Amino acid sequence: MSLEKFGDSFINFIYSLAKSQVLGEYDGIKVPNSCLAEALTLSEVESPRRSDKHKKGDFVEKIVAKSWIDRKITEEECVEIIKSAIMKYDLKERNEERRAIIEGFKDLLNEIKKRG
């Protein structure tokens, strides 16, 4: 299994857990690569050159997974960072949730970068 595939599952898990905690009900979601790509663009993390949204999404999945594997950040910290961003949005509204995902992962990427 590639790090990107593991990262995809990890990203979906931490976002679904954060959303479930904010809403007070269980939910599972597939985080779109387009949201991860936009979060990367808005973050302080340098984006790979000449890459489309799919490659940028894979890059985010790899960064987050590697940071967790290397114990630079815990899954609980990931969930808390995402929760603090998404709780400002109406997660039952599709466009609002999209903006929430982007902000949450932008904040997570910035925290990971800060930790080195």
DONUVEX-514997 format. One line per 5 residues: number of its first residue (from 0); for each residue x, y, z of N, C-alpha, C. Coordinates in pm, whole numbers. Atoms other than C-alpha are relative to their C-alpha. Layout:
NUM) X:Y:Z:X:Y:Z:X:Y:Z | ...
// end
This chain:
0) 85:-118:0:0:0:0:90:124:0 | -78:-123:7:131:344:-87:-37:93:116 | 24:-97:-106:160:626:163:-121:88:-33 | 114:-80:41:-94:824:-41:-132:-73:28 | 123:76:-27:-353:545:-13:-29:-7:149
5) 19:-1:-145:-297:516:360:-45:139:44 | 34:-138:-34:-311:896:383:-143:34:-36 | 139:-21:41:-642:898:195:-95:-51:109 | 84:58:-106:-796:669:457:12:80:130 | -24:-77:-122:-638:866:742:-69:135:-5
10) 67:-130:20:-765:1201:603:-150:-16:18 | 145:22:-10:-1117:1062:568:-39:-31:145 | 28:35:-140:-1102:919:922:2:124:89 | -9:-113:-93:-984:1237:1096:-107:105:-29 | 107:-97:31:-1231:1457:907:-135:-53:48
15) 128:59:-42:-1522:1217:971:-14:5:151 | 4:-5:-145:-1432:1202:1340:-25:143:48 | 21:-141:-37:-1408:1583:1367:-143:43:-28 | 137:-37:36:-1739:1629:1187:-101:-67:93 | 90:72:-90:-1908:1364:1401:-3:64:138
20) -6:-64:-131:-1789:1534:1719:-68:137:-2 | 64:-131:10:-1906:1877:1599:-152:-15:-7 | 145:17:20:-2250:1750:1492:-67:-81:112 | 58:85:-103:-2295:1508:1781:-68:-124:-55 | 53:122:63:-2384:1227:1540:105:-54:-94
25) -103:61:83:-2173:982:1346:-21:31:-147 | 4:-25:143:-2088:1062:988:132:-46:-60 | -120:39:72:-1840:927:738:0:72:-133 | -7:-78:123:-1720:1131:444:131:-28:-72 | -119:5:85:-1476:1104:156:38:144:-28
30) -46:-137:21:-1276:1426:154:48:13:-145 | -38:-13:142:-1250:1543:-209:143:53:-19 | -135:-48:33:-903:1590:-362:-2:148:-33 | 7:-143:35:-1022:1929:-490:7:87:124 | -7:-75:-126:-1068:2047:-129:141:-4:57
35) -138:12:-50:-726:1915:-27:94:85:-84 | -84:-80:90:-569:2082:-332:-15:149:32 | 22:-141:-32:-728:2416:-244:58:34:137 | -60:-22:-132:-624:2380:121:151:16:-12 | -144:-8:22:-267:2322:3:37:136:-60
40) -26:-128:65:-279:2630:-221:-9:116:99 | 21:-108:-97:-404:2847:68:94:-9:120 | -88:21:-116:-157:2703:321:138:59:-26 | -138:-46:10:203:2798:385:94:-109:-51 | -79:113:51:322:2459:255:22:18:-149
45) -31:-15:142:497:2472:-80:-61:-115:-79 | 69:97:85:297:2297:-347:95:-56:-105 | -85:56:107:460:2056:-594:-25:74:-132 | 13:-70:128:526:2217:-931:-80:-82:-100 | 73:60:112:304:2148:-1228:-83:-121:40
50) 83:112:-41:54:1934:-1049:-147:39:-4 | 144:-23:4:-319:1900:-1094:-59:-24:139 | 63:13:-132:-573:1879:-811:15:-141:56 | -15:137:-48:-538:1501:-792:139:-19:63 | -136:13:-53:-161:1516:-745:19:84:127
55) -8:-83:-122:-196:1801:-494:-71:-68:116 | 72:73:-104:-454:1598:-302:82:-115:54 | -88:110:-41:-221:1298:-297:116:51:85 | -111:-61:-74:59:1526:-176:-43:33:144 | 52:-31:-134:-156:1647:116:-18:-128:81
60) 20:128:-69:-251:1289:204:133:-57:48 | -133:50:-35:117:1193:204:60:79:117 | -56:-85:-107:224:1490:422:-66:-30:134 | 72:22:-126:-46:1433:683:31:-139:55 | -28:136:-45:9:1056:698:143:-13:53
65) -141:9:-41:388:1089:719:22:73:133 | -14:-75:-126:359:1349:997:-55:-80:116 | 58:84:-106:136:1114:1196:89:-122:26 | -86:118:-14:357:809:1131:129:37:74 | -124:-46:-64:666:1009:1236:-24:63:138
70) 39:-52:-132:480:1120:1552:25:149:18 | -10:-145:-8:504:1487:1469:-134:60:42 | 134:-43:-38:129:1513:1527:-82:-125:29 | 86:115:-32:-131:1282:1683:-132:13:-74 | 132:-8:64:-467:1191:1536:-94:89:80
75) 85:-87:-84:-629:1368:1833:27:147:-30 | -34:-138:35:-441:1688:1749:-56:36:-138 | 57:-23:134:-544:1656:1383:-149:29:10 | 144:-15:-16:-908:1617:1485:-32:135:65 | 26:-127:-70:-892:1916:1722:24:120:-91
80) -28:-111:92:-734:2143:1460:-112:13:-102 | 109:-2:99:-997:2047:1204:-130:45:65 | 123:-39:-71:-1279:2078:1459:-7:150:24 | 2:-143:-32:-1177:2429:1557:-32:84:-124 | 32:-72:124:-1206:2536:1192:-142:-26:-46
85) 128:34:63:-1520:2351:1089:-121:35:85 | 116:-27:-86:-1738:2435:1390:-67:133:-33 | 55:-130:39:-1794:2782:1240:-95:-11:-120 | 75:19:124:-1975:2635:939:-123:-87:21 | 117:87:3:-2313:2476:866:38:-124:-82
90) -50:120:67:-2190:2125:787:-108:-80:-71 | 110:67:72:-2532:2018:660:-20:63:-137 | 8:-71:128:-2499:2267:372:128:-32:-80 | -111:51:80:-2277:2131:93:112:103:-24 | -103:-102:28:-2098:2456:-4:70:45:127
95) -59:-37:-130:-2044:2547:361:98:-108:45 | -90:108:-42:-1896:2205:432:127:-1:-85 | -118:-7:87:-1664:2239:134:98:106:52 | -85:-107:-54:-1532:2569:274:60:-42:134 | -48:47:-131:-1502:2408:619:116:-98:-18
100) -105:98:27:-1295:2119:481:129:72:-41 | -117:-73:49:-1062:2358:300:68:73:115 | -60:-73:-112:-1011:2575:608:64:-94:101 | -53:95:-97:-963:2278:839:132:-61:-43 | -124:62:48:-697:2114:624:108:103:-26
105) -99:-108:10:-526:2447:553:65:21:136 | -52:-19:-136:-492:2495:929:88:-118:43 | -79:119:-35:-368:2137:972:135:2:-71 | -126:-7:75:-107:2178:698:94:106:58 | -83:-105:-58:15:2503:853:60:-46:133
110) -52:50:-127:50:2335:1193:111:-104:-24 | -101:101:33:241:2043:1040:129:68:-47 | -119:-73:48:475:2286:862:73:65:117 | -60:-67:-116:532:2477:1186:81:-97:85 | -69:100:-80:637:2155:1358:122:-59:-70
115) -118:46:73:891:2080:1088:-19:-137:-48
// end
